[in-house]
Amino acid sequence: MNITILDDYQDTIRTLACYGKVAGHRVTIWNDHTQDVDALAAPLKDTEALVNVQNPDALRR
């Protein structure tokens, strides 16, 4: 499974005990934020599970 985690500004997700539950999956963690939806769309095209840590961004299909 391809999992993408957005807006982990402090790079702490990897340090959480629950992060071990995604072992064996392809996990991409973004430590920055972008307002540009088009710039975000291309890297997310193969994402199967999306986790939005900080901001309730409006995401469109």
C-alpha positions, 0 to 999 in steps of 0.5 A: 500500500502507498501511504502519504502523510502530509504536513508533518512539520516537526518530523515526528510521525516516524518516532511514534510507536504506532508508526510501526503498524505501517511497516512493510508499506511504502510510506512517504512523509512530507515535512513541508506544506504547499498551497499549490494543489497542482504541485501536490497532485502529481506526487499523490497520484499513486497514493492509496491512503492519505493522512493529513496531520496538520491542516484540514486542506480542501482536497479535490479528486 
